[in-house]
Amino acid sequence: MLSESCVCVCVCVCSPEDYFTHGSEDTENSKLRFRNCQTLWEKMKADTELLQDELNRKILDSLLAFIRKSVSTFQRGTDDWASRMRAHEIPTAALVLGVNVPDHDMTFQCLSDQLQQSVTPFVVSVQATECAGQSCRVLERLMGTSVSVGNEEEPEQRSTNVNQKRVHCSLITLCNWYKTKAASGTASKKRTSVGKDMQQHPPIVVIFKDLEAFNSRVLQDFILICSRYVEQLPLMFVFGIATSPSTIQHMLPHSVSSLLGIELFQSLSCTQHLASVIDKVILNSQFPFKPSGKVLQVLVSIFLYHDFSVRNFIKGLQLALLEHFHSQPLSVLCCKKEAALVHATELSHRDVERLQQLPSFMRYVEEQGPQEQVELLTSDDHVKEVCQKLLKDLHKYHKNYYPILRCLHILTSSLPKYPLGKQIRELHISCLEKNVWENEEYASAMQLLRMMAKDELTSALQMCAEILKPGKTTKMRAALLQLDNLLAKFDQPDDLAAAENAAGEDLTSRGKGLQKKTDLFQLQKTLLEMKKSRRTKKMSPFEILRDQALEFIDSLVRSHLAPPESQPLYEVCYYSSSAVLRRHLNATPRTSIQTALSNPYHYLKNENLLAEDGTVSNAAPDICIVYKLHLECGRLINLYDWLEAYATVVSAAEGMDPDSADFGKVDELKHARFIQAVSELEFLGFIKSTKQKTDHVSRLTWGGC
């Protein structure tokens, strides 16, 4: 018989696949969906990381060049370093990364890796939370050993660090250590691509990740100390700035900032980074998974109004991907076309029934003839055949949708007031929600395009032709051919100029007719003729071509930018549960706290905590009891009355006899528990102390008198 300890050890550890398939009717289908989800996410993650590296490459290369240039002055002798620097100046890179703080760690990690691979092994990062022992943290991470501030150690510390060497916290110690490393040549290993001087004297780079959060006094002291050792140590700083470069001036006085040789580096804005990610992952037919308009709007809104974090946007997209594959059994078809066609032939009878219940498939059935409807509702094999055809059409729809979307964005993104949005994601969301050509903004955009000059229009159409050039479908190749013909007609300036000159001469001749002497009747007749001719004025060849081009673009929009709801089986690829996504990503701490205090069973799942609506069980935690009692009070709460009521409830929970003398009596334990619960309520912001009455507290929430 196993003991309790053995049972505790023999706990089964579940894999992510087990959590995904738990409670599923069809285990094999769930496992396949999990594998498809995992494969798709790994591809999306790899592409976004590659994109992140490409976007950071320019600024990281500039930083590396700055560090190499600065360290090149540190030759074999330490005197050369001091002579070439201006008055103990420490080379400092001010790296402005923007307010998207969650993304900064990824950038700094990439910078550290590149520095260690190609420049120096001596790279250390510090944060504001380590500000108190900043010098010691730098030494510990560089030297890989423990650092003591004083000469004496505590007995407990000495016993726990018997086998660990400790050194005194000072830059003299760091100087001696650096000279030893440089002399032994261990610092130059694995960096053969750098110069000889840099191999012999690699710099010591200190990265301050969140400069705004540092204590300015501690930072000033650290810089002053380091400036005294710049002749012996090739120190370099990297300041991570989230707001503005002027932060350095606000934090450091001139006497300290003058010790730094600061050079500014500006990273790519987070909105441009987001646009690149959306273009790579969402506006691409390569990835079968698609967020609906509302889901994408939720993700973009969180980005714009909360944190500007592209990293969190990608995590939200990952959550949507996981929710889609977990909640939609037919997401087994959400994969590449070849695999989806194979899976369509292997659908079970239950999956075929789910397919028939899809709203888009039901609309498709209603559009068919009577005989076809009967087969689609009764024959599983026929449904599978039609499913393969519809999946091919859905993939063609995506291949046609994105090039036309980009063409429409090219034409409208430069219009005044941006009627269809400045960013392509805004246009994409509009197209996902309903027919974009039915919007007033679309009509306004087409009106503005009809006033566009020849150079602007031909330039935009040429960019559209570049977008259509890959031509993955027959319709896109035909559209490219027609667009090339239109552009060829625009490239005939002689005919257009002659026609426009003829039209101008006609108007001039009519204007000259007005200058002749005539009577009032003749003048009125001439003016009426001019007015009539103006209404029926012949369009110039350029205007005719412009209208033809815009009619062609309009026909492409109406043919290929219909919302996905118009496509059968769109539910297979599109995730539309925006409410679920918002609940997971948009935290509502106040609602959660009030739910926990008023209904602790919701989170603790303890049967003893079950109670009727509006009541709290006697067995509830102290803070829940105190919270419930405070709801029954007015704006001011008498602490003594509150304590007595709490003691009565707790006595009932302990099973004491209501008729006994000790029932409801306040002892030391109950008093201490009450004080702790009240303190927690005050910390959460439900009550506060008041000067009106010393033995009262004031409520801060609604519902009071």
C-alpha positions as CSV (number, residue, x, y, z in Angstrom):
1,M,0.0,0.0,0.0
2,L,1.5,3.4,-1.0
3,S,2.0,6.0,1.6
4,E,0.8,9.6,1.2
5,S,4.3,10.8,0.3
6,C,4.5,8.2,-2.5
7,V,1.2,9.2,-3.9
8,C,2.2,12.9,-3.9
9,V,5.4,11.9,-5.9
10,C,3.4,9.9,-8.4
11,V,1.5,12.8,-9.9
12,C,1.0,12.6,-13.6
13,V,2.3,15.5,-15.6
14,C,0.0,16.3,-18.5
15,S,1.4,17.6,-21.8
16,P,-0.1,20.6,-23.7
17,E,-1.8,18.1,-26.1
18,D,-3.6,16.4,-23.1
19,Y,-5.0,19.7,-22.0
20,F,-6.1,20.5,-25.5
21,T,-7.9,17.2,-26.0
22,H,-9.3,17.0,-22.5
23,G,-13.1,16.5,-22.7
24,S,-13.2,16.3,-26.5
25,E,-15.6,13.9,-28.2
26,D,-13.3,13.0,-31.0
27,T,-9.8,12.5,-29.6
28,E,-8.1,11.8,-33.0
29,N,-9.6,15.0,-34.5
30,S,-8.5,17.0,-31.4
31,K,-4.9,15.7,-31.7
32,L,-4.8,16.6,-35.4
33,R,-6.2,20.1,-34.6
34,F,-3.5,20.5,-31.9
35,R,-0.7,19.6,-34.3
36,N,-2.1,21.9,-37.0
37,C,-2.3,24.7,-34.4
38,Q,1.2,24.1,-33.2
39,T,2.7,23.9,-36.7
40,L,0.9,27.1,-37.7
41,W,2.0,29.0,-34.6
42,E,5.6,27.9,-35.0
43,K,5.6,29.2,-38.5
44,M,4.0,32.5,-37.5
45,K,6.5,32.9,-34.6
46,A,9.5,32.2,-36.8
47,D,8.3,34.7,-39.3
48,T,7.7,37.4,-36.7
49,E,11.0,36.9,-35.1
50,L,12.8,37.1,-38.4
51,L,10.9,40.3,-39.1
52,Q,11.9,41.7,-35.7
53,D,15.5,40.9,-36.5
54,E,15.3,42.7,-39.9
55,L,13.7,45.7,-38.4
56,N,16.2,46.0,-35.6
57,R,19.2,45.3,-37.8
58,K,19.7,48.9,-38.9
59,I,19.7,50.4,-35.4
60,L,21.8,47.5,-34.0
61,D,24.3,47.8,-36.7
62,S,24.6,51.5,-36.0
63,L,25.1,50.8,-32.3
64,L,27.8,48.2,-33.0
65,A,29.6,50.6,-35.3
66,F,29.5,53.3,-32.6
67,I,30.9,50.9,-30.0
68,R,33.7,49.7,-32.4
69,K,34.5,53.3,-33.3
70,S,34.7,54.3,-29.6
71,V,36.8,51.3,-28.5
72,S,39.2,51.7,-31.4
73,T,40.9,54.6,-29.5
74,F,41.7,52.3,-26.6
75,Q,45.1,51.0,-27.9
76,R,47.6,48.8,-26.1
77,G,48.5,51.5,-23.6
78,T,45.9,53.0,-21.3
79,D,47.3,56.5,-21.9
80,D,46.1,56.5,-25.5
81,W,42.6,56.0,-24.4
82,A,42.7,58.9,-22.1
83,S,44.4,61.2,-24.6
84,R,41.9,60.6,-27.3
85,M,38.9,61.0,-25.0
86,R,37.7,64.5,-24.0
87,A,38.1,65.0,-20.2
88,H,37.2,61.5,-19.0
89,E,34.3,61.2,-21.3
90,I,32.5,57.9,-21.3
91,P,31.0,56.8,-24.7
92,T,27.2,56.6,-24.3
93,A,24.5,55.5,-26.7
94,A,21.1,57.0,-26.0
95,L,18.8,54.4,-27.5
96,V,15.2,55.8,-27.8
97,L,12.9,52.7,-28.1
98,G,9.5,54.3,-27.5
99,V,6.8,53.7,-25.0
100,N,6.2,50.0,-25.9
101,V,8.1,48.9,-22.8
102,P,7.2,45.2,-23.1
103,D,9.1,45.0,-26.4
104,H,12.3,46.4,-25.0
105,D,13.6,43.2,-23.5
106,M,13.6,41.5,-26.9
107,T,15.7,44.4,-28.4
108,F,18.2,44.5,-25.5
109,Q,18.6,40.7,-25.6
110,C,19.3,40.9,-29.3
111,L,21.8,43.7,-28.7
112,S,23.6,41.8,-25.9
113,D,23.8,38.6,-28.1
114,Q,25.3,40.6,-31.0
115,L,27.8,42.4,-28.8
116,Q,29.0,39.1,-27.2
117,Q,29.3,37.4,-30.5
118,S,31.2,40.1,-32.4
119,V,32.6,42.8,-30.0
120,T,33.0,41.9,-26.3
121,P,32.1,39.2,-23.8
122,F,31.8,41.9,-21.1
123,V,28.2,43.0,-21.4
124,V,25.9,43.5,-18.4
125,S,22.3,44.7,-18.2
126,V,20.9,46.4,-15.1
127,Q,17.3,47.5,-14.2
128,A,15.9,50.2,-12.0
129,T,14.8,47.6,-9.4
130,E,18.6,46.8,-8.8
131,C,19.4,50.5,-8.4
132,A,20.3,50.3,-4.7
133,G,23.3,47.9,-5.3
134,Q,24.1,49.0,-8.9
135,S,27.9,48.8,-8.7
136,C,27.8,45.4,-7.0
137,R,25.3,44.1,-9.6
138,V,27.6,45.2,-12.4
139,L,30.6,43.5,-10.8
140,E,28.7,40.3,-10.0
141,R,27.5,39.8,-13.6
142,L,30.8,40.7,-15.2
143,M,33.1,38.7,-12.9
144,G,30.7,35.8,-12.2
145,T,31.2,35.9,-8.5
146,S,29.6,37.2,-5.3
147,V,30.4,40.7,-4.1
148,S,30.4,41.9,-0.6
149,V,29.9,45.6,0.4
150,G,31.5,45.5,3.8
151,N,34.5,43.6,5.3
152,E,32.4,41.5,7.6
153,E,29.8,39.0,6.6
154,E,26.8,37.8,8.5
155,P,27.2,34.3,10.0
156,E,24.3,32.9,8.0
157,Q,25.6,34.4,4.8
158,R,29.1,33.0,5.5
159,S,27.6,29.5,6.1
160,T,25.6,29.5,2.9
161,N,28.4,30.8,0.7
162,V,31.3,28.6,1.8
163,N,32.1,27.3,-1.6
164,Q,31.6,30.7,-3.4
165,K,34.4,33.2,-3.7
166,R,33.5,36.7,-2.7
167,V,35.3,39.9,-3.6
168,H,35.0,43.5,-2.3
169,C,32.6,45.8,-4.2
170,S,34.8,48.5,-5.8
171,L,35.9,49.5,-9.3
172,I,39.5,48.9,-8.3
173,T,38.6,45.2,-8.0
174,L,37.1,45.4,-11.5
175,C,40.2,47.1,-12.9
176,N,42.5,44.3,-11.6
177,W,40.1,41.6,-12.8
178,Y,40.0,43.3,-16.3
179,K,43.8,43.5,-16.5
180,T,44.1,39.9,-15.7
181,K,41.5,38.9,-18.3
182,A,43.1,41.1,-21.0
183,A,46.6,39.8,-20.2
184,S,45.5,36.1,-20.3
185,G,43.8,36.7,-23.7
186,T,40.6,34.9,-22.6
187,A,38.5,37.9,-23.6
188,S,39.5,37.6,-27.3
189,K,38.3,34.0,-27.9
190,K,35.5,33.4,-30.4
191,R,35.8,36.9,-31.9
192,T,38.2,36.7,-34.7
193,S,36.2,39.1,-36.9
194,V,37.1,42.1,-34.9
195,G,40.2,44.2,-34.9
196,K,43.4,43.3,-33.0
197,D,43.1,46.2,-30.6
198,M,39.5,45.3,-29.8
199,Q,40.5,41.7,-29.2
200,Q,43.2,42.8,-26.7
201,H,41.1,45.4,-25.0
202,P,37.4,44.6,-25.4
203,P,35.0,47.2,-24.0
204,I,32.9,46.8,-20.9
205,V,29.3,47.7,-22.0
206,V,26.7,48.5,-19.3
207,I,23.1,48.6,-20.5
208,F,20.6,50.6,-18.5
209,K,17.3,49.1,-19.6
210,D,14.8,51.5,-18.2
211,L,16.6,54.8,-17.6
212,E,13.5,56.8,-16.6
213,A,12.9,54.5,-13.6
214,F,16.4,54.8,-12.1
215,N,17.1,56.9,-9.0
216,S,18.8,60.0,-10.4
217,R,21.0,60.4,-7.4
218,V,22.3,56.8,-7.5
219,L,22.9,57.1,-11.3
220,Q,24.8,60.3,-10.9
221,D,27.1,58.7,-8.3
222,F,27.7,55.7,-10.5
223,I,28.7,57.8,-13.5
224,L,31.0,60.0,-11.3
225,I,32.8,56.9,-10.0
226,C,33.1,55.3,-13.4
227,S,34.5,58.6,-14.9
228,R,37.5,58.3,-12.6
229,Y,38.5,54.9,-14.0
230,V,38.0,55.7,-17.7
231,E,41.8,55.7,-18.1
232,Q,42.0,52.1,-16.9
233,L,38.7,50.6,-18.2
234,P,37.1,51.0,-21.6
235,L,33.7,51.6,-20.2
236,M,30.6,52.2,-22.4
237,F,27.0,52.9,-21.5
238,V,23.8,52.2,-23.3
239,F,20.8,54.1,-22.0
240,G,17.4,52.6,-22.9
241,I,14.9,55.5,-23.1
242,A,11.2,55.1,-23.5
243,T,10.1,58.7,-23.7
244,S,12.5,61.4,-25.0
245,P,16.2,62.1,-25.1
246,S,15.6,65.1,-22.9
247,T,15.2,62.7,-20.0
248,I,19.0,62.6,-19.7
249,Q,19.1,66.4,-19.1
250,H,16.3,66.2,-16.5
251,M,17.9,63.3,-14.6
252,L,21.6,64.4,-14.8
253,P,23.0,67.9,-14.1
254,H,25.5,69.4,-16.5
255,S,28.4,68.4,-14.3
256,V,27.5,64.8,-14.7
257,S,26.2,64.7,-18.3
258,S,29.4,66.5,-19.5
259,L,31.2,63.3,-18.5
260,L,29.3,61.3,-21.1
261,G,29.9,61.4,-24.9
262,I,26.3,60.9,-25.9
263,E,25.2,59.8,-29.3
264,L,21.4,59.4,-30.1
265,F,19.9,56.4,-31.8
266,Q,16.2,56.2,-32.7
267,S,14.5,52.9,-33.2
268,L,11.6,52.2,-35.6
269,S,8.2,53.3,-34.3
270,C,6.0,50.7,-32.8
271,T,3.2,51.6,-35.2
272,Q,5.4,50.9,-38.2
273,H,6.5,47.6,-36.6
274,L,2.8,46.6,-36.1
275,A,2.1,47.4,-39.7
276,S,4.9,45.1,-40.8
277,V,3.7,42.3,-38.6
278,I,0.1,42.6,-39.8
279,D,1.4,42.7,-43.4
280,K,3.5,39.6,-42.8
281,V,1.1,37.4,-40.8
282,I,-2.5,38.6,-41.4
283,L,-2.5,40.2,-44.9
284,N,-1.0,37.1,-46.4
285,S,-2.6,34.1,-48.1
286,Q,0.2,31.9,-46.8
287,F,-1.4,31.6,-43.4
288,P,-4.8,29.9,-43.5
289,F,-5.9,31.3,-40.0
290,K,-7.6,34.7,-40.2
291,P,-9.0,36.9,-37.4
292,S,-12.4,38.5,-38.2
293,G,-12.9,42.2,-38.3
294,K,-14.1,42.5,-34.7
295,V,-11.2,40.3,-33.4
296,L,-8.6,42.3,-35.3
297,Q,-10.3,45.5,-34.0
298,V,-9.9,44.3,-30.4
299,L,-6.2,43.5,-30.9
300,V,-5.5,46.8,-32.5
301,S,-7.5,48.7,-29.9
302,I,-5.5,47.1,-27.1
303,F,-2.3,48.0,-28.9
304,L,-3.3,51.7,-29.5
305,Y,-5.0,52.4,-26.2
306,H,-3.0,50.3,-23.7
307,D,0.7,49.5,-24.3
308,F,1.8,49.9,-27.9
309,S,3.4,46.5,-27.5
310,V,3.8,44.5,-30.7
311,R,4.9,41.6,-28.6
312,N,1.5,41.6,-26.7
313,F,-0.3,42.0,-30.1
314,I,1.4,38.8,-31.2
315,K,0.4,37.0,-28.0
316,G,-3.2,38.1,-28.5
317,L,-3.0,36.7,-32.0
318,Q,-1.6,33.4,-30.6
319,L,-4.5,33.3,-28.1
320,A,-7.0,33.8,-30.9
321,L,-5.3,31.0,-32.9
322,L,-5.5,28.6,-29.9
323,E,-9.1,29.5,-29.1
324,H,-10.1,28.9,-32.8
325,F,-8.5,25.4,-33.0
326,H,-9.8,24.5,-29.6
327,S,-13.4,25.7,-30.0
328,Q,-14.0,24.9,-33.7
329,P,-13.9,21.2,-34.5
330,L,-13.9,21.9,-38.2
331,S,-10.6,23.9,-37.8
332,V,-9.0,20.6,-38.8
333,L,-9.5,22.0,-42.3
334,C,-7.6,25.2,-41.4
335,C,-4.3,24.3,-43.0
336,K,-2.6,24.5,-46.3
337,K,-4.7,23.6,-49.3
338,E,-3.2,20.2,-50.1
339,A,-3.5,19.0,-46.5
340,A,-7.0,20.5,-46.1
341,L,-8.2,18.6,-49.2
342,V,-6.9,15.3,-47.7
343,H,-8.5,16.0,-44.3
344,A,-11.8,16.8,-46.1
345,T,-12.0,13.2,-47.5
346,E,-11.4,11.9,-44.0
347,L,-14.2,13.7,-42.2
348,S,-16.3,11.6,-39.9
349,H,-20.1,11.5,-40.0
350,R,-20.3,13.9,-37.0
351,D,-17.9,16.3,-38.7
352,V,-20.1,16.2,-41.9
353,E,-23.1,17.1,-39.7
354,R,-21.2,20.0,-38.2
355,L,-20.3,21.1,-41.7
356,Q,-24.0,21.0,-42.8
357,Q,-24.9,23.2,-39.8
358,L,-22.5,26.0,-40.7
359,P,-24.5,29.1,-41.6
360,S,-22.4,29.8,-44.7
361,F,-22.9,26.2,-45.9
362,M,-26.6,26.4,-45.3
363,R,-26.8,29.5,-47.4
364,Y,-24.9,27.7,-50.1
365,V,-27.4,24.8,-50.0
366,E,-30.3,27.2,-50.3
367,E,-28.8,28.6,-53.5
368,Q,-28.7,25.1,-55.2
369,G,-31.3,23.2,-57.1
370,P,-33.7,20.8,-55.4
371,Q,-31.8,17.6,-56.4
372,E,-28.5,19.1,-55.3
373,Q,-30.0,20.2,-52.0
374,V,-31.2,16.6,-51.3
375,E,-27.7,15.2,-52.0
376,L,-26.0,17.8,-49.9
377,L,-28.3,17.0,-46.9
378,T,-28.3,13.2,-47.2
379,S,-25.0,12.0,-48.8
380,D,-21.8,12.3,-46.8
381,D,-19.6,11.4,-49.8
382,H,-21.2,14.2,-51.9
383,V,-20.7,16.7,-49.0
384,K,-17.0,15.8,-48.9
385,E,-16.6,16.3,-52.6
386,V,-18.4,19.7,-52.4
387,C,-16.3,20.6,-49.4
388,Q,-13.1,20.1,-51.4
389,K,-14.4,22.4,-54.1
390,L,-15.5,25.0,-51.6
391,L,-12.1,24.9,-49.9
392,K,-10.3,25.5,-53.3
393,D,-12.6,28.5,-53.9
394,L,-11.9,29.8,-50.4
395,H,-8.1,29.7,-51.0
396,K,-8.6,31.4,-54.4
397,Y,-10.7,34.1,-52.7
398,H,-7.8,34.9,-50.4
399,K,-5.2,34.9,-53.2
400,N,-7.4,37.4,-55.1
401,Y,-8.4,39.4,-52.0
402,Y,-5.1,40.6,-50.7
403,P,-3.6,42.0,-54.0
404,I,-6.7,44.0,-54.7
405,L,-6.8,45.2,-51.1
406,R,-3.2,46.5,-51.5
407,C,-4.1,48.2,-54.8
408,L,-7.1,50.0,-53.3
409,H,-4.9,51.1,-50.4
410,I,-2.2,52.4,-52.7
411,L,-4.8,54.6,-54.5
412,T,-6.7,55.9,-51.4
413,S,-4.0,56.2,-48.7
414,S,-2.7,59.5,-50.1
415,L,-6.2,61.2,-50.5
416,P,-7.1,64.2,-48.3
417,K,-8.6,63.3,-44.9
418,Y,-8.0,59.5,-45.7
419,P,-11.6,58.5,-46.4
420,L,-10.7,54.8,-46.3
421,G,-8.0,55.1,-43.6
422,K,-4.3,55.9,-43.7
423,Q,-3.2,52.4,-42.6
424,I,-4.0,49.3,-44.6
425,R,-5.4,47.6,-41.5
426,E,-8.2,50.1,-41.3
427,L,-9.2,49.4,-44.9
428,H,-8.9,45.6,-44.2
429,I,-11.3,45.9,-41.2
430,S,-13.8,47.9,-43.3
431,C,-13.7,45.2,-46.0
432,L,-14.2,42.4,-43.4
433,E,-17.2,44.0,-41.9
434,K,-19.4,44.6,-45.0
435,N,-19.2,45.5,-48.7
436,V,-16.8,48.3,-48.8
437,W,-18.3,49.8,-51.9
438,E,-21.5,50.5,-50.0
439,N,-19.8,52.9,-47.6
440,E,-20.1,56.6,-48.1
441,E,-16.3,56.9,-47.5
442,Y,-15.8,54.7,-50.6
443,A,-17.9,57.0,-52.8
444,S,-16.0,60.0,-51.4
445,A,-12.7,58.3,-52.2
446,M,-13.7,57.6,-55.8
447,Q,-14.9,61.2,-56.2
448,L,-11.5,62.4,-55.1
449,L,-9.7,59.9,-57.4
450,R,-11.6,61.4,-60.4
451,M,-9.9,64.7,-59.6
452,M,-6.4,63.2,-59.4
453,A,-3.7,64.6,-61.7
454,K,-2.1,62.4,-64.5
455,D,1.3,62.0,-62.8
456,E,-0.2,60.9,-59.5
457,L,-2.7,58.6,-61.1
458,T,-0.2,56.9,-63.4
459,S,2.3,56.5,-60.5
460,A,-0.3,54.8,-58.3
461,L,-1.4,52.5,-61.1
462,Q,2.2,51.5,-61.8
463,M,2.5,50.5,-58.1
464,C,-0.7,48.5,-58.5
465,A,0.8,46.7,-61.5
466,E,3.8,45.8,-59.4
467,I,1.5,44.3,-56.7
468,L,-0.4,42.3,-59.4
469,K,2.8,41.0,-61.1
470,P,3.2,37.8,-59.1
471,G,-0.2,36.8,-60.6
472,K,-0.9,33.6,-58.6
473,T,-4.4,33.2,-60.1
474,T,-5.8,33.5,-63.6
475,K,-8.0,36.5,-62.6
476,M,-5.0,38.4,-61.3
477,R,-3.0,37.8,-64.5
478,A,-6.0,39.0,-66.6
479,A,-6.3,42.1,-64.3
480,L,-2.6,42.8,-64.8
481,L,-2.8,42.6,-68.5
482,Q,-5.8,45.0,-68.6
483,L,-4.0,47.4,-66.3
484,D,-0.9,47.3,-68.5
485,N,-3.0,48.2,-71.5
486,L,-4.5,51.2,-69.6
487,L,-1.0,52.4,-68.6
488,A,0.1,52.1,-72.2
489,K,-2.7,54.5,-73.3
490,F,-1.6,56.9,-70.6
491,D,1.9,57.0,-72.1
492,Q,0.7,58.7,-75.3
493,P,1.2,62.4,-74.5
494,D,1.0,63.7,-78.0
495,D,-2.6,62.7,-78.7
496,L,-3.7,63.8,-75.2
497,A,-2.0,67.2,-75.5
498,A,-3.5,67.8,-79.0
499,A,-7.0,66.9,-77.8
500,E,-6.7,69.2,-74.8
501,N,-5.4,72.1,-76.9
502,A,-8.3,71.7,-79.3
503,A,-10.7,71.8,-76.4
504,G,-9.0,75.0,-75.1
505,E,-9.1,76.7,-78.5
506,D,-12.8,76.0,-78.8
507,L,-13.5,77.7,-75.5
508,T,-11.2,80.6,-76.4
509,S,-13.1,81.1,-79.7
510,R,-16.3,81.2,-77.9
511,G,-14.9,83.7,-75.4
512,K,-13.8,85.9,-78.3
513,G,-17.3,85.9,-79.7
514,L,-18.5,87.6,-76.6
515,Q,-16.1,90.5,-77.2
516,K,-17.9,91.5,-80.5
517,K,-20.5,94.2,-80.3
518,T,-24.0,92.7,-80.3
519,D,-27.4,93.5,-79.1
520,L,-29.0,92.2,-75.8
521,F,-30.9,89.4,-77.5
522,Q,-27.8,88.1,-79.3
523,L,-25.8,88.2,-76.1
524,Q,-28.4,86.2,-74.2
525,K,-28.5,83.6,-77.0
526,T,-24.7,83.2,-76.9
527,L,-24.6,82.8,-73.2
528,L,-27.3,80.2,-73.3
529,E,-25.4,78.3,-75.9
530,M,-22.2,78.4,-73.9
531,K,-24.1,77.2,-70.8
532,K,-25.6,74.3,-72.7
533,S,-22.3,73.4,-74.3
534,R,-20.6,73.5,-70.9
535,R,-23.1,70.9,-69.6
536,T,-22.6,68.7,-72.7
537,K,-18.9,69.4,-72.8
538,K,-16.8,66.7,-74.4
539,M,-14.4,64.9,-72.0
540,S,-10.7,65.1,-72.8
541,P,-8.9,61.8,-73.7
542,F,-7.2,61.9,-70.3
543,E,-10.5,62.2,-68.5
544,I,-11.9,59.3,-70.5
545,L,-8.9,57.2,-69.6
546,R,-9.0,58.2,-66.0
547,D,-12.7,57.2,-65.8
548,Q,-11.9,53.9,-67.5
549,A,-9.1,53.2,-65.0
550,L,-11.2,53.9,-62.0
551,E,-14.1,51.9,-63.4
552,F,-11.7,49.0,-63.8
553,I,-10.5,49.4,-60.2
554,D,-14.1,49.6,-59.0
555,S,-14.9,46.4,-60.8
556,L,-12.0,44.6,-59.2
557,V,-13.1,45.8,-55.8
558,R,-16.7,44.6,-56.3
559,S,-15.4,41.3,-57.6
560,H,-12.8,40.4,-55.0
561,L,-13.3,42.5,-51.8
562,A,-16.5,41.0,-50.7
563,P,-16.5,40.2,-46.9
564,P,-15.5,36.6,-46.0
565,E,-19.1,35.9,-44.8
566,S,-20.0,35.7,-48.5
567,Q,-17.7,32.7,-48.9
568,P,-19.0,29.2,-48.0
569,L,-17.0,27.5,-45.2
570,Y,-15.4,30.8,-44.1
571,E,-15.9,29.6,-40.5
572,V,-13.2,27.1,-41.0
573,C,-10.5,29.8,-41.2
574,Y,-11.9,32.8,-39.5
575,Y,-12.1,33.3,-35.7
576,S,-14.8,35.7,-34.7
577,S,-15.3,35.4,-30.9
578,S,-14.2,38.9,-30.0
579,A,-16.0,38.8,-26.6
580,V,-13.9,35.8,-25.5
581,L,-10.7,37.5,-26.6
582,R,-11.6,40.8,-24.9
583,R,-12.4,38.9,-21.7
584,H,-9.0,37.3,-21.7
585,L,-6.9,40.3,-22.8
586,N,-8.8,43.3,-21.3
587,A,-8.4,42.9,-17.6
588,T,-11.1,44.3,-15.4
589,P,-9.5,44.2,-11.9
590,R,-12.3,46.0,-10.1
591,T,-14.9,43.6,-11.4
592,S,-12.8,40.6,-10.5
593,I,-12.1,41.9,-7.0
594,Q,-15.8,42.6,-6.3
595,T,-16.8,39.2,-7.7
596,A,-14.2,37.5,-5.4
597,L,-15.3,39.4,-2.3
598,S,-19.1,39.0,-2.9
599,N,-19.0,35.4,-4.3
600,P,-15.8,33.6,-3.1
601,Y,-17.1,30.3,-4.5
602,H,-16.6,31.7,-8.0
603,Y,-12.8,31.4,-7.6
604,L,-12.2,29.0,-4.6
605,K,-14.8,26.3,-5.8
606,N,-15.4,25.2,-2.2
607,E,-18.8,23.7,-1.6
608,N,-19.0,25.2,1.9
609,L,-18.9,28.7,0.3
610,L,-22.1,28.1,-1.7
611,A,-24.8,30.6,-0.6
612,E,-27.9,32.3,-1.9
613,D,-27.7,35.3,-4.1
614,G,-26.8,38.4,-2.2
615,T,-25.5,36.5,0.8
616,V,-22.1,35.3,1.9
617,S,-21.5,32.0,3.7
618,N,-20.2,32.1,7.3
619,A,-17.3,30.0,6.2
620,A,-16.1,32.6,3.8
621,P,-12.7,34.3,4.3
622,D,-12.6,37.2,6.7
623,I,-12.2,39.8,4.1
624,C,-15.4,38.6,2.3
625,I,-17.4,38.8,5.6
626,V,-16.0,42.3,6.4
627,Y,-16.8,43.4,2.8
628,K,-20.4,42.1,2.9
629,L,-20.9,43.9,6.3
630,H,-19.5,47.2,5.0
631,L,-22.1,47.1,2.2
632,E,-24.8,47.4,4.7
633,C,-23.4,50.6,6.2
634,G,-23.7,54.2,5.1
635,R,-21.0,56.6,4.1
636,L,-19.3,56.5,7.5
637,I,-18.8,53.2,9.2
638,N,-18.4,52.8,13.0
639,L,-15.4,50.5,13.5
640,Y,-16.7,49.2,16.9
641,D,-20.1,48.3,15.5
642,W,-18.4,46.7,12.5
643,L,-16.2,44.6,14.7
644,E,-19.2,43.4,16.8
645,A,-21.1,42.4,13.7
646,Y,-18.0,40.5,12.4
647,A,-17.5,38.7,15.7
648,T,-21.2,37.6,15.6
649,V,-20.8,36.1,12.1
650,V,-17.5,34.4,13.0
651,S,-19.0,32.9,16.1
652,A,-21.9,31.4,14.1
653,A,-19.3,30.0,11.6
654,E,-17.5,28.3,14.5
655,G,-20.7,26.6,15.6
656,M,-21.1,28.3,18.9
657,D,-24.4,28.2,20.7
658,P,-26.2,31.6,20.1
659,D,-27.5,31.5,23.7
660,S,-24.1,31.1,25.3
661,A,-22.4,34.0,27.0
662,D,-19.3,33.8,24.7
663,F,-21.3,34.0,21.5
664,G,-20.3,37.2,19.6
665,K,-17.6,38.0,22.1
666,V,-14.5,39.8,20.7
667,D,-11.3,38.1,21.8
668,E,-7.7,38.9,20.7
669,L,-7.7,36.5,17.8
670,K,-11.0,37.8,16.3
671,H,-9.8,41.4,16.8
672,A,-6.5,40.7,15.0
673,R,-8.3,39.0,12.1
674,F,-10.7,41.9,11.8
675,I,-7.9,44.5,11.7
676,Q,-6.1,42.5,9.0
677,A,-9.3,42.3,6.9
678,V,-10.1,46.0,7.3
679,S,-6.5,46.8,6.3
680,E,-6.8,44.7,3.2
681,L,-10.0,46.5,2.3
682,E,-8.3,49.8,2.7
683,F,-5.4,48.7,0.5
684,L,-7.9,47.7,-2.2
685,G,-9.5,51.1,-2.1
686,F,-12.9,50.4,-0.6
687,I,-12.5,52.5,2.6
688,K,-10.2,55.2,4.0
689,S,-9.7,56.8,7.3
690,T,-11.5,60.0,8.0
691,K,-10.8,63.0,10.2
692,Q,-14.5,63.7,10.8
693,K,-14.7,60.9,13.5
694,T,-11.7,59.1,14.9
695,D,-13.5,55.8,15.4
696,H,-15.0,55.8,11.9
697,V,-13.9,55.0,8.4
698,S,-15.3,56.4,5.1
699,R,-16.6,54.3,2.2
700,L,-15.1,55.0,-1.2
701,T,-17.5,52.9,-3.3
702,W,-21.0,53.5,-4.5
703,G,-24.2,52.4,-2.7
704,G,-23.7,54.4,0.5
705,C,-26.1,57.0,1.9
